[in-house]
Each structure stands twice: as C-alpha cells, then as structure tokens.
Amino acid sequence: MRQKAALDDPRIAATAWTRFRRFMGWMALAGALCVGVALLALRAWAGPMPIHMVIATVLGVWLTFMLGTALMALAFLSSGTGHDEQVLDPLKEDYPLDD
C-alpha cells in the first residue's frame, strides 16, 4: 500500500502546480522569442514569406518548444515532489542490484 505523500498531499500539490504554471508562463514567453528569431532568420535567408509559411513557422516552432518544455518540466515536477519514490516495483526481487 502506498503512503500518502508527494502530490497526494493537497498543499504540496498546490505548490508544485503553481510553480509548474509559473515556469510554463515564462517558457511561453521564451518560446515567443524563439519564434521571432526563427522568423527573422527565415526572412533574412529566404526573403518575404507567404502568410501560410509564417503561420506554419509560428505554430511549428512554438508548439515544439512548448511540448519539450512541458515534458521536461513534468519530469522535474514528478522527481522534485517525491512522486517518483512512491512507485512500487513488483519485480524488485527478480533481478540483482548492480553495486
């Protein structure tokens, strides 16, 4: 049986999710900066771009940036709150530990 800890505690969960949302807000701004740099680089390299290329670039760069950021932030959130330590390994006795 799991013990109540980590993200099961409402206070810890509220603090962790607040930090996660604040971090994602800042990363959304950084992603917008990356979009601007990408658009400027494409304009310098290829000249004027059709609106469809601009829209595709904005969506592609920003969504890719945000997806990578969100996945990494969730990994740190899980590890930092102790949520990873709650996992029970049913095969723990089946394999030897490397020392």
N, C-alpha and C positions, 0 to 999 in steps of 0.2 A: 504494500500500500504506500502511496506517495504521501509525503508530509506536505502540509500547506506552507508554501514559501514562494519566493520569486514573484512571478506575475499573477499568482493566485491571491496574493495579498493586495487589496484594493489601493492602499497607499503607495506601495512600490510600483504597481501597475500604472497608476495615475502619473507618478513622477517620470517613469520611463517613457510613457507615451507622449507626455508633454515635451520631454527632451527630443524624442524622435520627430515630432511635428515641427519643433523649432529648427532642428537640423535640416529637415526636408525643405522648410521655407527658405533657409539660406542657400541650400543647394539648388533650389529652383531659380534663384537669382544668379547663381554661378552658371547654371545651365543656359540662362538667357544671354549671359556674357559670351559663352562659348558659341551660341547661335550667331551672335553679332560678329564674332571673329570669323566664323565659317562663311558667313555671307560676304564679309569684306574680302576674304581671301578668294572666294569664287568670283566676285566682281572683278578683282584685280587680274585674275588668271583668265577668265572667260569673257569678260565684258558684261554688258547688260544681259540680264536673265529674264526669261518669261516668268509670269506670275506663278505658274504651276511648279516650276523648278524652285522658286523661292519658298512656296508653301511646303513642298516635299523636303527641302533642306531644313526648314524650321522644325517641322514635325519629326523628321528623322534624327536630327542632332539632339533636340531637346528631349524627346522620349527615350532615346538610347541612353543619354546622360542620366535621366531620372530613374530609369529602370536599374541601371548599375548602382546608382547611389542608394536606392531603396533596398535592394537586395543586400548590399554590404552593411547598411545601417541596421537592417533587421538581424543580421548575423551578430553584430556587435551588441544590439539590444538583448538578444537571447543569451549571449555569453555574459554580458555585464550584469544582468539581473539574477544570475544563478539558475536560470531556467534550464540550461543545458545539463546541469548536475542532477536534475530530477529524473532524467531518463533512466529507466531500468533496462539492463542488458540481460536478457534471458539466456544468452549463450556465453556468459562470462566464464563459467566453469569449463566450457568445452574447448577453449584454446588457452595455451600457456602465455603468460605475460613475458614480453621481451625485457630483460633487465640490462 
